[in-house]
Amino acid sequence: MVSIHCVNKKGSRIVKYRENSVSDLFRVGILLSLIFPFSMRAAVQFDNTRVIFPAKEREVSIRLINKGNEPGLMQAWVDKGNLDIQPDNADAPFLVMPPIFRLDPKEAKSVRIIFAGEKLPQDRESLYWLNFLEVPAIPKENGVDFIQFALRSRFKLFYRPIGLPGNPSEAIKQVRWSIIEKDAGRYALKGENPTPYHITYRWLKLSYSGKDYDIDAGMINPFTQREYTLGEIAVEGGDGKLRYRGVSDYGISSEQQVVVQKVSMNRASP
């Protein structure tokens, strides 16, 4: 999510825009650039794309560094997945310390994430979202209108209870895949996750009956299943092949392949 603040030379805000779609944001940015000169800075970089919080730990940390040439103001908080939740009413059982801080050019800083205590499921991971709002410094030029971007980065935070069975790095291999008939010749790819871990995919590609299907990626929650619509497909032939790229605890992805069961002519339950 990105918030755009258009500020005039007196410092008053005249435009505020927030959009989750990158394409929409790009179009708005081009439109505003015809009116005001601006620059968009994504200067802060992070050492990981996700955070694992082992239940045995009191706190964990994430490191960030300002690669830019200007200072920035950072604000951090954790939420349960609602994009509209603001730091003041964030409802996750985690504290981020410090919650607001300045990050100078080339400065690196570790931010602590502390579990505040709450009864969470002990048979599976719980998912939360770590947010960082980056507000760049106001330009030094006087008498010039400008647009200021505040960039919000969101990272998955997994609370992992003690003693969960299996190896999280091997959990992705336990997902069971099949093609099911939905209705009247329309089919879906079904993934069943029997593990207590969240399984994340960068992309999925199915090869079946001589045709390839690019499938939306995403995540399958613990002990749940997810269906990906295929539409009308030819059902002749044997088993299919599914290639995918999963994401590990460290944000690293690797390509793998698995056999998909033959189409079941039993229609999926509603």
Secondary structure as UniProt FT lines:
FT   STRAND          2..7
FT   TURN            9..10
FT   STRAND          13..19
FT   HELIX           22..33
FT   TURN            34..35
FT   STRAND          44..46
FT   STRAND          50..54
FT   TURN            55..56
FT   STRAND          59..66
FT   STRAND          72..79
FT   TURN            83..84
FT   HELIX           87..89
FT   STRAND          94..97
FT   STRAND          100..103
FT   TURN            105..106
FT   STRAND          108..115
FT   STRAND          126..136
FT   STRAND          146..160
FT   TURN            162..163
FT   TURN            168..170
FT   HELIX           171..174
FT   STRAND          176..183
FT   TURN            184..185
FT   STRAND          186..192
FT   STRAND          199..208
FT   TURN            209..210
FT   STRAND          211..215
FT   STRAND          218..220
FT   TURN            222..223
FT   STRAND          225..232
FT   STRAND          240..247
FT   TURN            249..250
FT   STRAND          253..267
//
